[in-house]
Amino acid sequence: MLFAHHNLAMVGGANKLCSYLADGRQTIRVEVVASEHPLPLSGYGILTKTYSNLFYGADYGTTGFEKFHRSVWICPVTLFVMGRYPRYIYVK
């Protein structure tokens, strides 16, 4: 069943990104900007959507993070929260 408990994974790789951003600290502040178009923001790492599907979720490639080079997956709950999978997610 699609929304059964065992199918409720929320993220893949985002937990690693959060650990990378925290850099060992217990508390951090993260700013996130979602956009359908490229924005002229400096100092942000960028997640760029590479694939999305209504039931699968969305895959994002990452750039601009000095030592973080892996993809991030977010689940379809994003559609309930935002109504879409944003093309770009800026993280600072």
QUIGIDA-V198632 format. One line per field, one symbol per residue. phi: phi as a letter, one per 40 degrees, with the letter a starting at -180 (. if undefined). burial: 1 if it has 16 or more other ideal C-beta (glycine too) atoms within 10 Angstrom, else 0. A space follows every 10 residues. Layout:
phi: ???
burial: ???
This chain:
phi: .dbcdcbcdb abgccccccc ccfgccbabb bbbbacbdbc bbgbcbbbcb aaadcchbbb cbagbdbbba cbbbccddcc cbgacccbbc bb
burial: 0000000000 1011001000 1000000000 0000000000 0001111010 0100001111 0100100100 0111110110 0000111111 10
